[in-house]
């Protein structure tokens, strides 16, 4: 089971047509489509990895079969994972709809206009991706305008020497 900290994309999207999501894809604990689904090795029931860890902290049994010490493994069945990844979601930040859940990380990382990004020229600016292009124009003009100052040796208060 993957226990690394993951990007929690559920904070950024809602499901489109929730009432049409197959009940077999819903976690019995959180009643949401599975996020990183895991199966109990004893009874075969499935739940979200996060729900499993939350349950495990409070109980020492499987929430379904109540078997003590039950082990859970990640669901690797492509059919289930593909169905989950094809669910349509809407981005909370930009309101774009009908994004496939499996593509949502790429949407946030590369294209969501409302996602907060930092200046790629490392000036310290932060803002919406949709404003980055205009910022970069100003940022690069400012950098070019004052670029000559970097050549000055302020410690010695001299102009840069040119090598012949």
C-alpha positions in Angstrom: 0.0 0.0 0.0 1.3 3.4 -0.9 1.6 5.5 2.3 3.4 8.5 0.9 1.8 11.9 1.1 -0.3 12.4 -2.1 -1.8 15.4 -3.8 -5.3 15.5 -2.4 -7.2 16.4 -5.5 -10.6 15.9 -3.9 -10.1 19.3 -2.3 -10.1 20.8 -5.9 -13.0 19.0 -7.6 -16.6 17.8 -7.3 -18.1 15.0 -9.2 -20.4 15.7 -12.2 -23.7 13.7 -12.2 -23.0 12.1 -8.8 -26.3 10.3 -8.8 -25.2 8.4 -11.9 -22.0 7.0 -10.3 -22.2 3.2 -10.0 -22.7 2.2 -6.3 -20.0 -0.4 -6.8 -17.4 2.4 -7.1 -18.5 4.1 -3.8 -16.7 3.6 -0.5 -19.1 2.5 2.2 -17.4 4.7 4.8 -17.1 8.1 3.1 -19.8 7.4 0.4 -17.5 8.9 -2.3 -15.9 7.2 -5.3 -12.9 5.3 -4.1 -9.6 7.2 -3.7 -6.7 4.8 -3.8 -8.9 1.8 -3.2 -7.7 -1.1 -1.0 -9.2 -4.6 -0.5 -9.4 -6.6 2.7 -7.5 -9.9 2.1 -9.9 -11.7 4.4 -13.3 -10.7 3.0 -12.4 -9.0 -0.3 -14.4 -5.8 0.5 -13.0 -2.5 -0.9 -12.7 1.0 0.7 -10.5 4.1 0.3 -7.0 3.9 1.6 -7.6 7.0 3.7 -10.8 5.6 5.1 -8.9 2.4 6.0 -6.3 4.3 7.9 -8.9 6.4 9.7 -10.8 3.2 10.7 -7.6 1.4 11.6 -6.6 4.1 14.1 -9.9 3.6 16.0 -10.5 -0.2 15.5 -8.4 -3.3 15.2 -10.8 -5.1 12.9 -12.0 -4.9 9.3 -15.1 -2.6 9.1 -16.9 -5.3 7.0 -16.0 -8.7 8.3 -14.8 -7.6 11.8 -11.8 -9.9 11.5 -9.1 -8.8 13.8 -5.7 -8.0 12.2 -7.1 -8.0 8.6 -4.6 -6.9 6.0 -5.4 -4.6 3.1 -3.8 -4.4 -0.3 -4.0 -1.8 -3.1 -6.6 -2.6 -5.8 -4.6 -3.2 -9.0 -7.5 -4.3 -11.2 -7.3 -2.1 -14.3 -11.1 -2.3 -14.9 -11.9 -0.7 -11.5 -9.1 1.9 -11.7 -10.1 2.8 -15.2 -13.7 3.2 -14.3 -12.7 5.5 -11.4 -10.3 7.5 -13.7 -13.1 8.0 -16.3 -15.5 9.7 -13.8 -16.2 13.3 -14.8 -15.3 16.0 -12.3 -15.6 19.8 -12.2 -12.7 21.9 -11.0 -13.6 24.0 -8.0 -11.1 26.7 -8.9 -11.9 27.5 -12.5 -15.3 25.7 -12.8 -14.2 23.7 -15.9 -16.4 20.7 -16.1 -16.2 17.2 -17.6 -12.6 16.7 -16.8 -11.8 13.0 -16.4 -10.7 12.3 -12.8 -7.7 10.5 -14.0 -6.6 13.7 -15.8 -7.3 16.1 -13.0 -3.8 16.2 -11.6 -2.6 17.3 -15.1 -5.4 19.9 -15.2 -4.3 21.5 -11.9 -0.6 21.2 -12.6 -0.5 22.4 -16.2 -3.7 24.2 -17.3 -6.0 25.4 -14.6 -6.1 29.2 -15.1 -7.1 29.8 -11.4 -4.3 27.7 -9.9 -1.7 29.7 -7.9 1.7 29.5 -9.6 5.0 31.2 -9.0 7.1 33.2 -11.4 9.2 31.0 -13.6 11.9 33.7 -13.5 12.1 33.3 -9.7 11.3 36.9 -8.8 9.0 35.8 -6.0 5.7 36.6 -7.6 2.7 34.4 -7.0 -0.6 34.6 -8.7 -3.2 32.8 -10.9 -1.8 31.0 -13.9 -4.0 33.1 -16.2 -2.0 36.2 -15.1 1.5 34.6 -15.4 2.1 35.6 -19.0 1.4 39.3 -18.4 3.5 39.1 -15.2 6.4 37.5 -17.1 6.4 40.3 -19.7 6.7 42.9 -17.0 9.1 40.8 -15.0 11.5 40.3 -17.9 11.3 44.0 -19.0 12.2 45.0 -15.4 15.0 42.4 -15.3 16.4 43.6 -18.7 16.1 47.3 -17.7 18.2 46.8 -14.5 20.4 44.0 -15.8 23.4 46.4 -16.2 23.4 46.8 -12.4 24.5 43.2 -12.0 27.8 44.0 -13.8 28.7 46.8 -11.3 31.1 45.9 -8.5 29.3 47.8 -5.7 31.8 46.7 -3.1 34.6 48.4 -4.9 32.4 51.1 -6.4 33.9 50.6 -9.8 32.6 49.9 -13.2 33.1 46.4 -14.5 36.3 45.8 -16.4 36.1 44.6 -19.9 38.4 41.8 -20.9 40.4 42.4 -24.0 
